[in-house]
Amino acid sequence: MNVERHSKQHPVVGGIYRDKSGSSLVVVNVVGDKALLEYANGTITTIDVNNWPLLHPQSAAF
């Protein structure tokens, strides 16, 4: 399986990404169908894992 393709479809705990607006974020935790995300500016939010692809996540580094 292609890891990069998989990470675009499902959030990977510890993964660092840029969303469609270019903001950096890290996946803090995934529990059930919710992912806890922390943005570089300190904002913490949750997202339904089914909506993960809507962020157009790209692997990144802060």
N, CA, C and O atoms as a DFTB+ gen file, in Angstrom:
248 C
 N C O
     1  1       0.840      -1.184       0.000
     2  2       0.000       0.000       0.000
     3  2       0.881       1.241       0.000
     4  3       1.908       1.287       0.676
     5  1       0.475       2.229      -0.753
     6  2       1.192       3.484      -0.821
     7  2       0.858       4.300       0.427
     8  3      -0.296       4.680       0.625
     9  1       1.861       4.576       1.275
    10  2       1.642       5.274       2.537
    11  2       1.125       6.687       2.294
    12  3       0.208       7.133       2.984
    13  1       1.695       7.396       1.329
    14  2       1.260       8.765       1.047
    15  2      -0.213       8.783       0.647
    16  3      -0.972       9.626       1.126
    17  1      -0.617       7.878      -0.212
    18  2      -2.018       7.818      -0.631
    19  2      -2.912       7.506       0.564
    20  3      -3.985       8.090       0.717
    21  1      -2.465       6.588       1.401
    22  2      -3.242       6.213       2.588
    23  2      -3.395       7.406       3.517
    24  3      -4.484       7.626       4.047
    25  1      -2.339       8.181       3.731
    26  2      -2.408       9.297       4.665
    27  2      -3.314      10.412       4.148
    28  3      -3.812      11.206       4.946
    29  1      -3.540      10.495       2.848
    30  2      -4.471      11.489       2.317
    31  2      -5.905      11.050       2.544
    32  3      -6.803      11.890       2.607
    33  1      -6.138       9.752       2.669
    34  2      -7.480       9.237       2.857
    35  2      -7.852       9.104       4.331
    36  3      -9.031       9.158       4.680
    37  1      -6.859       8.932       5.194
    38  2      -7.096       8.730       6.617
    39  2      -6.036       9.489       7.406
    40  3      -4.857       9.425       7.057
    41  1      -6.418      10.200       8.451
    42  2      -5.426      10.892       9.273
    43  2      -4.551       9.892      10.030
    44  3      -5.050       8.909      10.577
    45  1      -3.264      10.148      10.057
    46  2      -2.304       9.288      10.736
    47  2      -1.810      10.017      11.986
    48  3      -1.259      11.114      11.891
    49  1      -2.005       9.411      13.147
    50  2      -1.569      10.024      14.400
    51  2      -0.080      10.337      14.319
    52  3       0.729       9.482      13.960
    53  1       0.268      11.579      14.659
    54  2       1.650      12.039      14.595
    55  2       2.011      12.619      13.236
    56  3       3.079      13.208      13.071
    57  1       1.129      12.454      12.271
    58  2       1.385      12.984      10.934
    59  2       1.282      14.499      10.899
    60  3       0.420      15.095      11.544
    61  1       2.176      15.108      10.137
    62  2       2.184      16.558       9.960
    63  2       1.747      16.840       8.528
    64  3       2.260      16.247       7.579
    65  1       0.797      17.749       8.392
    66  2       0.199      18.040       7.091
    67  2       0.024      19.538       6.897
    68  3       0.104      20.317       7.847
    69  1      -0.214      19.924       5.663
    70  2      -0.717      21.254       5.332
    71  2      -2.110      21.036       4.762
    72  3      -2.327      20.137       3.950
    73  1      -3.054      21.870       5.197
    74  2      -4.406      21.746       4.672
    75  2      -4.535      22.577       3.396
    76  3      -3.555      23.161       2.935
    77  1      -5.732      22.631       2.826
    78  2      -5.930      23.307       1.548
    79  2      -5.644      24.805       1.612
    80  3      -5.407      25.426       0.576
    81  1      -5.661      25.396       2.802
    82  2      -5.341      26.813       2.939
    83  2      -3.849      27.048       3.191
    84  3      -3.401      28.192       3.264
    85  1      -3.079      25.954       3.324
    86  2      -1.637      26.067       3.555
    87  2      -1.245      26.054       5.018
    88  3      -0.063      26.178       5.339
    89  1      -2.211      25.906       5.912
    90  2      -1.923      25.882       7.349
    91  2      -1.353      24.531       7.761
    92  3      -1.835      23.485       7.326
    93  1      -0.323      24.563       8.604
    94  2       0.289      23.334       9.112
    95  2      -0.509      22.800      10.294
    96  3      -1.009      23.558      11.125
    97  1      -0.616      21.474      10.349
    98  2      -1.324      20.837      11.454
    99  2      -0.716      19.473      11.729
   100  3      -0.058      18.881      10.873
   101  1      -0.950      18.990      12.936
   102  2      -0.522      17.650      13.323
   103  2      -1.751      16.906      13.829
   104  3      -2.613      17.479      14.495
   105  1      -1.814      15.628      13.503
   106  2      -2.902      14.779      13.993
   107  2      -2.480      14.286      15.374
   108  3      -1.522      13.523      15.503
   109  1      -3.197      14.724      16.396
   110  2      -2.860      14.388      17.778
   111  2      -3.392      13.017      18.161
   112  3      -2.701      12.238      18.818
   113  1      -4.635      12.720      17.745
   114  2      -5.249      11.456      18.131
   115  2      -6.414      11.159      17.194
   116  3      -7.002      12.068      16.608
   117  1      -6.733       9.893      17.064
   118  2      -7.918       9.463      16.332
   119  2      -8.649       8.476      17.236
   120  3      -8.088       7.461      17.650
   121  1      -9.906       8.787      17.535
   122  2     -10.725       7.917      18.371
   123  2     -12.053       7.720      17.648
   124  3     -12.798       8.673      17.419
   125  1     -12.332       6.485      17.298
   126  2     -13.559       6.193      16.568
   127  2     -13.568       6.914      15.238
   128  3     -12.684       6.719      14.404
   129  1     -14.576       7.749      15.048
   130  2     -14.692       8.467      13.778
   131  2     -14.273       9.930      13.890
   132  3     -14.586      10.729      13.007
   133  1     -13.567      10.292      14.969
   134  2     -13.114      11.668      15.175
   135  2     -11.598      11.740      15.240
   136  3     -10.945      10.882      15.834
   137  1     -11.045      12.783      14.616
   138  2      -9.610      13.040      14.673
   139  2      -9.391      14.365      15.395
   140  3     -10.080      15.345      15.114
   141  1      -8.451      14.399      16.309
   142  2      -8.076      15.610      17.032
   143  2      -6.878      16.217      16.314
   144  3      -5.842      15.571      16.157
   145  1      -7.032      17.470      15.877
   146  2      -5.990      18.151      15.118
   147  2      -5.494      19.363      15.888
   148  3      -6.281      20.059      16.530
   149  1      -4.184      19.619      15.826
   150  2      -3.622      20.835      16.409
   151  2      -2.879      21.572      15.308
   152  3      -1.961      21.034      14.690
   153  1      -3.292      22.811      15.075
   154  2      -2.654      23.657      14.070
   155  2      -1.421      24.329      14.654
   156  3      -1.294      24.445      15.873
   157  1      -0.518      24.771      13.796
   158  2       0.729      25.403      14.223
   159  2       0.478      26.654      15.058
   160  3       1.312      27.022      15.886
   161  1      -0.659      27.309      14.849
   162  2      -0.972      28.517      15.625
   163  2      -1.558      28.198      16.992
   164  3      -1.895      29.108      17.749
   165  1      -1.685      26.903      17.318
   166  2      -2.181      26.484      18.623
   167  2      -3.650      26.107      18.651
   168  3      -4.133      25.590      19.658
   169  1      -4.367      26.355      17.570
   170  2      -5.784      25.994      17.504
   171  2      -5.933      24.479      17.536
   172  3      -5.242      23.760      16.815
   173  1      -6.837      24.007      18.377
   174  2      -7.125      22.572      18.467
   175  2      -8.563      22.378      18.023
   176  3      -9.461      23.102      18.453
   177  1      -8.776      21.393      17.158
   178  2     -10.109      21.130      16.633
   179  2     -10.277      19.642      16.381
   180  3      -9.302      18.891      16.353
   181  1     -11.510      19.227      16.201
   182  2     -11.787      17.843      15.821
   183  2     -12.448      17.843      14.449
   184  3     -13.078      18.818      14.038
   185  1     -12.289      16.735      13.764
   186  2     -12.898      16.561      12.454
   187  2     -13.355      15.119      12.334
   188  3     -12.701      14.207      12.838
   189  1     -14.455      14.923      11.680
   190  2     -14.924      13.579      11.382
   191  2     -13.953      12.986      10.360
   192  3     -13.654      13.628       9.353
   193  1     -13.464      11.788      10.601
   194  2     -12.470      11.204       9.690
   195  2     -13.000      11.060       8.270
   196  3     -12.217      11.024       7.321
   197  1     -14.314      10.978       8.110
   198  2     -14.880      10.913       6.761
   199  2     -14.708      12.228       6.009
   200  3     -14.750      12.250       4.779
   201  1     -14.514      13.331       6.747
   202  2     -14.299      14.640       6.138
   203  2     -12.824      14.965       5.938
   204  3     -12.502      16.006       5.365
   205  1     -11.929      14.113       6.390
   206  2     -10.492      14.323       6.263
   207  2     -10.072      14.686       4.834
   208  3      -9.318      15.643       4.657
   209  1     -10.528      13.968       3.821
   210  2     -10.115      14.315       2.450
   211  2     -10.516      15.727       2.026
   212  3      -9.899      16.290       1.122
   213  1     -11.538      16.311       2.660
   214  2     -11.970      17.662       2.319
   215  2     -10.931      18.723       2.670
   216  3     -10.965      19.834       2.140
   217  1      -9.992      18.368       3.580
   218  2      -8.899      19.287       3.929
   219  2      -7.828      19.319       2.840
   220  3      -6.971      20.203       2.838
   221  1      -7.874      18.365       1.922
   222  2      -6.827      18.204       0.890
   223  2      -5.448      18.159       1.561
   224  3      -4.550      18.917       1.193
   225  1      -5.284      17.264       2.549
   226  2      -4.030      17.222       3.309
   227  2      -2.841      16.785       2.457
   228  3      -2.924      15.852       1.658
   229  1      -1.741      17.491       2.659
   230  2      -0.471      17.170       2.004
   231  2       0.560      16.968       3.104
   232  3       0.647      17.789       4.017
   233  1       1.343      15.895       3.039
   234  2       2.395      15.680       4.042
   235  2       3.321      16.884       4.072
   236  3       3.665      17.441       3.030
   237  1       3.721      17.280       5.276
   238  2       4.541      18.471       5.442
   239  2       5.383      18.370       6.706
   240  3       5.315      17.384       7.441
   241  1       6.167      19.392       6.941
   242  2       6.912      19.572       8.183
   243  2       6.672      21.008       8.620
   244  3       6.542      21.897       7.779
   245  1       6.613      21.244       9.925
   246  2       6.345      22.608      10.410
   247  2       7.397      23.521       9.948
   248  3       7.355      24.714      10.248
